[in-house]
Amino acid sequence: MNCLSLNCRGLGNPDVVGGLRNLLRREAPALVFLCKTKLSSSEMTRVTASLTGYCSMEVDSVGRSGGLAFLWREDISVKFRSASVHYMDFDIGEEGLEWRLTGFYGWPSVQDRHLSWQLLKELAEEDHSSWLCLGDFNEVLYATEMRGGSRAQWQMNNFREVVDVCGLCDLSYEGYEFTYDNGQVGVDNRQCRLDRAMKTEAWSDQFSYAKLYHLNREWSDHAPIMVKLDGRGV
């Protein structure tokens, strides 16, 4: 089973929807978390209806900000837990294995970043067993996860602290190290590893070969990330 996550930077353009359709056809993920769709639930439903073979659930954007969607292959058992404008939470079942998957979209503004960490703690308190949490956290853990610009040390410290409190650890990855590029050139270029997948020890025990892959950026300023539970390369 493969799980894909992407900050899609809006799905209001038919060409972008076509790009998403091609991505899903090429990578064939069983589970898909999309953030920053910039669409209402009804608008997103029309998009997901064109993605053959998937069931879906959507969270409204606020105006043209945010917006989430979760898609799953029809043969996968998916039980909805809860959702908000910043996360979607599910129990996943296939071939006798059960685990928890959370798609996460962190607050973009630095002054609101503490809300991301509070939310993550609350999610961890609900169920701390076999859990995979992936998405765009809008923060880095270490200064080495960015190129260009700077970040206050306390920002990264706060992220590392909540990851530790929640009993999460990074899933090792292959691919280009940064998942976000601001599209500028020269000294104005900024690249960061904002998108990641984190696991609990119990989840790691279930899927000991799992690996994260940073796919190539195409039509978004974020690269898709994909977790392959069997660890096989892309």
Secondary structure, 3 states (H helix, E strand, C coil): CEEEEEECCCCCCHHHHHHHHHHHHHHCCCEEEEECCCCCHHHHHHHHHCCCCEEEEEECCECCECCEEEEEECCCEEEEEEEECCEEEEEEEECCEEEEEEEEECCCCHHHHHHHHHHHHHHHHHCCCCEEEEEECCCCCCHHHEECCCCCHHHHHHHHHHHHHCCCEECCEECCCCCEECCCCHHHCCEECCEEEEECHHHHHHCCCCEEEECCCCCCCECCEEEECCCCCC
